[in-house]
Amino acid sequence: MFVSKRGTIGLDIGSRYLKLAQLNAGREGYELSLFSMMPIEKDVISDGLVINKSKLVSALKALFNQAGVKKSDVAIGLSGHSSVITKVIKVPQITEDELSLNIKYEAEQYIPFDIKDVNIDFEILGPARDEEGMMDVMLVAVKKSVMADYVDAVQQAGMNPVVVDIDCFAVGNVYEMNYGASDRRAIALVNIGACKTNISIIKNGQPVFTRDTAVGSNAHTDALERTLNVTKDAAERIKLGERADGVKPEAVAEIMERTSDEIYAEIYRSFEYFRSSAGDEEIGGIVLSGGATLISGFVSLMSERLGIPVETLEVLRKIDLPEKTGASVRDVAPMAAVAIGLAMRSAGDRQ
């Protein structure tokens, strides 16, 4: 049985699409009561930064109007290697209250910005495995100016932002809800969007490594547009498998494979950095989300290139899907991971 009151709206503001989701929670789990998405103009968002706020506000208003959403509580997600820092650090074992008083001093050595210019949060993960008397802490720092741009845009669009989360943690929420948190292997959650990739390696239900990179599936679109001399819109359709007059399938396949290899190489470098910092611990599997999952052959080639089993995140595995929302989300479910993960949040909670 599901409650009638709708929860927080999860809002995923990407560089190519805006997506929102809303869940009902009940004794039987979650029901996806609302999902909507629409494309956004180029150069409104770049590398997680708001480049044109007025256009973003207009696009958000259009999305909310399309979804039939009026004044509501909203959870928004942030990412981007130039403005968001997430890192597991070691600190002496103290209470959460004590760490709250000292976190700025502990964080200074890890943050390449002036400490006065960032918002800082943390979560205690538990005792450090390899250092007695120490504990692992997930440190999160976001530039105040970046966060303010997103919050202001959402407010100008008529909504009430109550939670600001990190994209990779939102994907982690969806993974844990659908798969549980008992896997003792290191599992890499990789979310490949248009212009960025979020990587979160989890073990025993906790993140042990996170990283954002400025590469995404727009690399395929750009390579097709440049090499085949077609429009960007045509390149996007070709990327997703549409045939084009005068374009040889073998040429498309070669461009797609070469570009995919560049993305895999960037992910591999992140994995190598994790291994070097975690005693050469191996990654047991990759769970992939984002628009890249919709590219034919991308998942299987990724497994072949990286030598690790890869599966597409089953975002809706344990979410009830009413008929009215099924048509809008079923075919693009891997792209909905961040929005749905954000929709699991509510004002005042700590996840």
C-alpha positions in Angstrom: 0.0 0.0 0.0 1.4 3.4 -0.9 0.7 6.7 0.9 -1.1 9.4 -1.1 1.2 12.2 -0.1 3.9 12.7 -2.7 7.5 13.0 -1.6 10.3 15.3 -2.6 11.0 16.0 -6.3 14.4 14.8 -7.4 15.8 17.2 -10.0 18.7 16.1 -12.2 20.1 19.2 -14.0 22.4 17.9 -16.7 24.2 19.6 -19.6 21.9 17.9 -22.2 18.7 17.0 -20.3 16.7 18.1 -17.3 15.0 15.2 -15.5 12.7 15.1 -12.5 11.2 12.2 -10.5 8.8 11.9 -7.6 8.2 8.8 -5.4 5.5 7.6 -3.1 6.8 5.5 -0.2 4.8 2.8 1.6 5.1 -0.5 3.4 5.7 -2.3 0.1 8.5 0.0 -1.0 8.6 2.8 -3.6 6.2 3.8 -6.4 7.4 6.1 -9.1 4.5 8.6 -9.2 6.1 11.1 -11.6 8.9 11.2 -14.2 9.6 13.8 -16.8 12.5 14.9 -18.9 13.3 17.4 -21.6 16.4 18.6 -23.5 18.2 21.7 -22.5 20.1 24.1 -24.8 23.8 23.8 -25.2 26.0 25.9 -23.0 23.5 26.4 -20.2 25.3 23.9 -18.0 29.0 23.1 -18.5 31.2 20.9 -16.3 28.6 21.2 -13.5 28.6 25.0 -13.6 25.6 27.2 -14.5 26.7 29.2 -17.5 23.4 30.9 -18.3 21.1 31.2 -15.3 18.2 32.9 -17.1 18.0 30.2 -19.7 18.2 27.6 -17.0 15.3 29.2 -15.1 13.2 29.2 -18.3 14.0 25.6 -19.0 13.1 24.5 -15.4 9.8 26.4 -15.6 9.1 24.5 -18.9 10.0 21.2 -17.3 7.8 21.8 -14.2 4.9 22.9 -16.5 5.3 19.8 -18.6 5.2 17.6 -15.5 2.3 19.5 -14.0 4.3 20.4 -10.9 3.6 23.5 -8.8 5.4 24.8 -5.7 7.1 21.7 -4.3 10.1 20.7 -2.2 13.0 19.8 -4.5 16.3 17.8 -4.0 19.0 18.8 -6.4 22.2 17.1 -7.3 25.7 18.5 -8.0 28.8 17.2 -9.5 31.9 18.3 -11.5 35.6 17.9 -10.8 36.2 21.7 -10.8 33.7 22.6 -8.1 32.8 19.5 -6.1 35.3 17.6 -4.0 34.4 14.2 -2.5 37.1 12.2 -0.8 37.5 9.6 1.9 39.9 10.9 4.6 41.3 9.5 7.8 40.9 11.4 11.1 41.4 10.4 14.7 38.4 8.6 16.2 36.2 11.3 17.8 32.4 11.9 18.1 30.4 13.3 15.3 29.8 16.5 17.4 33.6 16.9 17.9 34.2 16.4 14.2 31.6 19.0 13.3 33.7 21.5 15.2 37.0 20.4 13.6 36.0 19.4 10.1 37.2 22.7 8.5 40.6 22.3 9.9 40.8 18.6 8.9 39.5 19.5 5.4 41.8 22.3 4.5 44.7 20.0 3.4 42.4 18.2 0.9 40.5 21.2 -0.7 42.2 23.2 -3.4 40.0 26.2 -2.7 39.9 28.8 0.0 38.0 27.1 2.9 35.8 30.2 3.3 34.5 29.7 -0.3 33.1 26.2 0.2 30.3 24.5 2.0 31.5 21.4 3.8 29.7 18.3 4.9 30.9 14.9 6.1 29.8 11.4 7.0 31.6 9.0 9.4 32.0 5.7 7.6 33.6 3.7 10.5 36.9 2.7 12.0 39.8 2.7 9.5 40.8 -0.9 8.6 44.5 -0.3 8.4 45.2 2.3 11.1 44.3 1.9 14.8 42.7 4.8 16.5 41.6 6.4 13.2 38.3 6.5 11.3 37.3 6.9 7.7 35.2 10.0 6.9 33.6 10.9 3.6 34.4 14.6 3.1 32.3 16.7 0.7 33.1 20.2 -0.3 31.1 22.4 -2.8 31.9 25.9 -3.9 29.4 28.2 -2.3 29.0 30.2 -5.6 28.2 27.0 -7.6 25.6 25.8 -5.0 24.1 29.3 -4.8 23.6 29.4 -8.6 21.6 26.1 -8.6 19.6 27.0 -5.6 18.7 30.4 -6.9 17.7 29.1 -10.3 15.4 26.5 -8.7 13.8 29.2 -6.5 13.3 31.5 -9.5 11.6 28.7 -11.3 9.1 28.5 -8.4 10.3 25.5 -6.4 11.6 25.1 -2.9 15.1 23.5 -2.7 15.3 21.5 0.5 18.2 19.1 -0.2 21.5 19.5 -2.1 23.1 16.1 -2.7 26.0 14.8 -4.9 25.1 12.9 -8.1 27.2 9.8 -7.3 25.6 9.5 -3.9 22.1 9.7 -5.5 23.1 6.8 -7.8 24.4 4.9 -4.7 20.9 5.3 -3.1 19.3 3.7 -6.1 21.8 0.9 -6.2 21.4 0.1 -2.5 17.6 0.2 -2.7 17.5 -2.2 -5.6 20.4 -4.5 -4.9 21.0 -4.2 -1.1 24.2 -3.4 0.7 25.7 -6.8 1.6 28.1 -7.2 -1.3 31.6 -7.5 0.1 33.3 -6.9 -3.2 34.3 -3.5 -4.4 31.6 -2.5 -6.9 32.1 0.5 -9.2 28.9 2.6 -9.9 29.6 4.5 -13.1 27.2 7.1 -14.3 28.0 8.4 -17.8 26.2 11.5 -18.7 26.6 13.8 -21.7 29.6 15.8 -20.5 30.8 14.0 -17.3 31.2 10.7 -15.7 30.5 10.1 -12.0 32.4 7.2 -10.4 31.7 5.8 -7.0 33.3 2.6 -5.7 31.4 1.0 -2.8 32.1 -1.8 -0.5 29.9 -3.2 2.2 27.3 -0.5 1.3 29.7 2.4 1.8 31.6 4.6 -0.7 35.3 4.1 -0.5 36.3 6.1 -3.5 34.6 8.8 -5.7 35.7 10.8 -8.7 34.1 12.9 -11.4 35.7 13.2 -14.9 34.9 15.7 -17.6 34.2 13.1 -20.3 30.8 11.7 -21.4 28.8 10.5 -24.3 28.8 13.9 -26.0 32.3 12.8 -27.1 30.5 10.3 -29.4 28.2 13.0 -30.8 31.1 15.4 -31.4 33.3 12.8 -33.1 30.4 11.8 -35.4 29.5 15.4 -36.2 33.2 16.3 -37.0 34.2 13.2 -38.9 31.0 12.6 -40.9 30.3 16.3 -41.4 26.7 16.1 -40.2 24.7 18.3 -37.9 24.8 17.8 -34.2 21.2 16.6 -34.1 21.9 14.1 -36.9 25.0 12.9 -35.0 23.0 12.4 -31.9 20.5 10.2 -33.8 23.3 8.2 -35.5 24.9 7.7 -32.1 21.7 6.0 -30.9 21.5 3.7 -33.9 19.6 5.6 -36.5 20.8 5.0 -40.1 21.7 8.1 -42.2 21.7 8.5 -46.0 25.2 8.4 -47.4 26.8 7.3 -44.1 28.5 3.9 -44.1 27.7 1.8 -41.0 31.3 0.6 -40.9 32.5 4.3 -40.6 30.0 4.9 -37.7 31.2 1.7 -35.9 34.8 2.8 -36.2 34.1 6.3 -34.8 32.0 4.9 -32.0 34.5 2.3 -30.9 37.4 4.7 -31.0 35.5 7.3 -28.9 34.3 4.7 -26.5 37.9 3.6 -26.0 38.7 7.1 -24.9 36.0 7.0 -22.3 37.0 3.6 -21.1 40.6 4.8 -20.8 39.5 7.7 -18.5 37.6 5.3 -16.3 40.5 2.9 -16.2 42.8 5.7 -15.0 40.3 6.3 -12.1 40.3 2.6 -11.3 44.1 2.5 -11.2 44.1 5.5 -8.9 41.7 3.6 -6.6 43.8 0.5 -6.7 47.0 2.3 -5.8 45.3 3.9 -2.8 43.5 0.8 -1.7 46.3 -1.8 -1.6 45.7 -3.0 -5.1 42.2 -4.1 -4.2 40.4 -5.4 -7.3 37.0 -4.2 -8.5 34.5 -7.1 -8.7 32.0 -5.5 -11.0 30.8 -2.4 -12.7 27.2 -1.2 -12.6 26.5 1.4 -15.3 23.9 4.1 -15.6 23.4 7.2 -17.7 22.7 7.9 -21.3 25.8 5.8 -22.5 23.9 2.6 -21.6 21.5 3.3 -24.5 24.4 3.1 -27.0 24.4 -0.2 -28.8 27.3 -2.4 -27.8 28.7 0.1 -25.2 28.2 -2.1 -22.2 29.7 -5.3 -23.6 32.7 -3.5 -25.1 33.3 -1.8 -21.8 33.5 -5.2 -20.1 35.9 -6.5 -22.8 38.2 -3.5 -22.6 38.4 -3.2 -18.8 38.3 -6.9 -18.1 35.6 -6.5 -15.5 31.9 -7.7 -15.6 29.6 -4.8 -16.5 25.9 -4.6 -16.1 23.3 -1.9 -16.6 21.8 -0.6 -13.4 18.2 -1.8 -13.0 16.9 1.5 -11.7 13.3 0.2 -11.5 14.0 -3.3 -10.2 12.2 -2.7 -6.9 10.1 0.4 -7.8 6.5 0.0 -8.6 5.7 1.5 -12.0 2.1 2.8 -12.6 0.9 2.7 -16.1 0.8 6.5 -16.4 4.5 6.9 -15.7 5.7 3.7 -17.3 5.7 5.0 -20.8 7.8 8.0 -20.0 10.6 6.2 -18.1 10.8 2.6 -19.1 13.0 3.1 -22.2 15.3 5.6 -20.6 15.4 4.2 -17.1 19.2 4.2 -16.8 19.1 7.9 -17.4 16.7 8.4 -14.5 19.1 7.1 -11.8 20.2 10.4 -10.4 16.7 12.0 -10.4 15.2 8.9 -8.7 18.0 8.8 -6.1 17.5 12.4 -5.3 13.7 11.8 -4.9 14.6 9.4 -2.1 15.8 12.3 -0.1 13.7 14.6 2.2 14.3 17.8 4.1 16.4 17.3 7.2 17.5 13.7 6.6 21.1 12.6 6.5 22.2 10.1 3.9 
